[in-house]
Amino acid sequence: MKKFNKLNLYIKILIILIKKYSRIIFIPFGIISFIATLGTTTPTILGIKNLHLWIAAFSLPLAILIILIIIKKPFSEIKKIKEGEILNIDEIKNLHLTPKIIIIGLSNVGKTTLINSFFHERFAKSRTQNIEGRIKIHKNQALCLIDMSGEQIYHAYQVLKLANFIVLMVDHSESHSSKKIVLSRQSDVRDFIEKIKDNVDGNYDDKKSIPSLFIVNKKDLWSESAEKSKEALQSNYKNIYKEWKNYFGDKSEYIEYTNKNDYDEKISSAVILDKICEGVK
């Protein structure tokens, strides 16, 4: 298991907690310190007037903060930050500091295989049927990678509103093992994207703030087709990407990808993780 420096995460959680409850924490300090400054006839102790009040002024906010930590348990999320930890949808919703990366696309597009490659696992052991989160630590950044069934569009709807980053995977084959290019797949991709857009419109005030990757998977199949067919495929997907980018903004990026290790000019899964980490900073 990879070691993860959690000190920055503890500090970040503490700052968020203090900001959220700043009035409860600091108003007592202001009141007591104001009273302490009015004590002109009180004898000084160690050269400080109303020393007992000043001690109370500084101690009370600290005591309130400790009580809030005990009641709210803000550090409980850190326990889940372990390489490979698998989370269900309820646990995913309770992640407030770990960026949530959703991988969406049609069935058999290669979502689970991509996530497994991040963990150096070659193939998916089984198809994903439900929503599943998996913790990945990359360059000391914790990510929650969210996978789901491509056959259940409502799974994507459930997690879109949680997403800090979207990975859209598209392809041109209806099976992970097939080498046959199916041109109608692009129409299915367009339909899928339109459904995603409709849902995003209902969940985001500023959709252009969501960074994304537009990954054209199974690039290796292009070598099986004629040059003109290859150019047509690339052109069509780049046009689809332009529509995606116009919708989501300049924080989107286009990538042509394959998981075949023997393919030339292959973009590695580590490069994709780098791009995701950069996008959620």
N, C-alpha and C positions, 0 to 999 in steps of 0.2 A: 504494500500500500504506500502511495506517495505521501510524503510529509507535506503539510500545508501550513504556512505561517498564518496563524489565526489572530495574531495580536492586532493587526490593522482592522480586522473585522470586529473584534471586541471594542476597539476605540470608536469605530463608526457607529456601532449599535448604541454605545453610551452617549455619543453626541446626538443621535436621533432621539433617544429617550429624553435627554435634557431639553432639547428644543421643543419637543411635544408637550412636556409638562413644565415648561419654564416658569409659568405663573405660579403654579403650586410650589415650586422649589424656591423661587427667588423673592416672592412677595413677603414671606415671613422674614427673610433676611433684611429687606428694605425697611420693614416696620420696626424691627428690633434695633437695627443700626441707627435709625432716626431717633428712637427713644434714647439710645445710649449717648448720642451727641448732645442731648438736652440736659444731661445730668451734670450741671455746672457745680453744684454744692457737694457732690458725692466725692469722698476721699479717693485719691488715686492709688492703684495697686500696681506695683512695678512700673510706675510712671504712666499708667493708662487709667483714665476715668471710666467707671462702669465696666471694668474688665469682665465681670460675670455676664453682663449683657452682650459684650462683643463675642465672648466664647459661645453664648447661646445663638447669636446671629450667624456664626459660621458653622456651628454644630447642627442646627436644625435643618438647613438645606441638605446636608450630608445624610442626616437621619431619614429625611423624606425620600431622598434618592435611593437609599438602601431598601426602604419599605417598598418603593415602586418596583425595584428589581426583584424582590421576593414575590410580589403580587403578580406582576406582568410577565415575569420569566422571559425577558427579551433575548437571553443568550441560548435559549433552547434550540434555536435554528442551527447554531454552530455544531451541535452534536450530529446533525445530519450531513455535515460537509465532510464526507469521506469518499475517496475515489471508488467509483462503481456502485455507490449506494443507490438502491432502487426505491422510488417513491410512488405512491398512488396519487390520484388527483387531489384528494383532500390535503395530503402532505405538500404537494406542489403549491397549492393555494396559500399555504402558511409560510411559504418562503418570501420574505420581504426584502432581503438584501442580496440574495443569490440571483443573478440574471437568469431569466427563463428563456431558453432558446427553443422555439417550436419548429419542428421539421415536418412540413406538410407536402402533400402531393398525392397523385392517384395511387391506387393499389398496384403493387409490384414495381413501383418506380425506383426502389432501392433505398428507402428511408432508413430502415432498420440495419441494412448492410453498411450504410454510411456511418451510423452511430457506432456499430460494432467495430468498424475500422479505427475509430478514435481510441478504442481500448485494445487494439491489435488483435481483434478476433476476426477471423477470416470471413465467415458466413453467418447469417442469422440462423439460430437453431430452430426457430419457429416464427410464424407470422404474428405480428402484433395485432391483438384483437381489441384491446382497450387502450386507454391513455396511460402512459408509463413515463415517469421521469427517471433520469439516471445522472448522477453527479460525476462530472469530469473536472479534473484539476489540470490546467494547462498554463504553464509559465506563472505559477502562483496565483492564478485566477480561477475561482470556483464557478462552474457553470452548471445549470440544470438543463440537460438535453431532453426534450419532450418528444416522444414518438407516439404514433397512434395509427389506427387502421385507416387505410386510404379508401376503404369501402364505406366508411361511416363519416359522412361530411360533418355531421353534428359534433363529432369529436373535435374537429378543427375549430368549430364554432365555440366550443367550451373553453378552449385554451387561447384563442386569438386575443381575447381581452386581457390575458395575463402576460402576453408576450413582450419581452424586451428586445427581441431580435427574431426575425422570421427567415427561415431557410425554405425556399420553395424549390422542390425538385420536379423536373419535367423530363420526359423521355419520348421514345418513338417505338417502343416494343411493349407488348402487353404481358410479357413474362420475363422474369429475371434470367431464365435459361435460354430463351428464344433468341435467335440471331436474325429473325425476320423483322424488317422495318415495316411498321404499320402506319401509313400516312394519316389515317383517320384519328390516330392518337392525338395529333395536334389540335383537332377540333374538341376532343375531350378535355385537353389541357385548357383551352380557351374557356370552355364552359365551367370548369373547376375554378379558374381564376375569377370569373365573373361572380360566382357564388361567394368566393372569399372577399372580394371587394364589397359586395352588398353587406356582408356581415361586419366588415371593418368599419363601414360607414356608420353602423349603429353602435359601435363600441369605442371609437376614438374621436376625440375632438380635433386632434392634429395628427392625421395618419402619416404625414410626411416626416414625422419625428421618429418613425420606426425604421431602424436600419434593417437591411435584408440582403440575402444572397439569392440570386436566380441561377440555379445549377441545372445545366443540361446534362443529364446522366447518360451513360452507355455510349459515350463518344466512340468507343472501339468499333461499334457496329457500322460506323460510317465508312470504314476501310473496305467493308464488304460490298458497298454500293458504288455505282459509277460516279465519276467526278462531278457531273452536272447534278446528279441526285444529292450528293453531299453538299454542294453549294446551295441547292434549293432548301435543304433541311436547315442549314446554318442561317440562311437568309430569313426563313420563316420564324425560327426561334428568336432571332435578334429583333424581328418586328414585334413578336409577342412581348419580348423583354422591354422594348421601348414603351409599349403601352403600360407595362408594370411599373417602369421607372417614372413615367409621367404621372402615375397615380400615387406612388409612394415617395417620389423625390430622389434627390441626388445621393442619398445614403444607401442606394441599392447598387449592386455589382453583379455583372454577368460572368459566369464561369462554365467552361465546357469540361466535363469530368468523366472519368471511368475508374472503376476499381480494379481493372486488370493490370497486374504488376508488370507484364511484359509489353505494355503499350508505350510507345515513344511519347515524349512531351506530356507525361502524366503529371497532373497537379496532385500533390500528396494530401492526405487527410490532415496532416499537421499544418499545412498552409491554410486550409479551410478553417481550422481552429484558430490560427493566428488572426484571420480576418474577422472571425466572430468576436474574439477578445478585444480587438481594436474597436469594433463597432459598439460594444457595450461599456466602454470606458467612460 
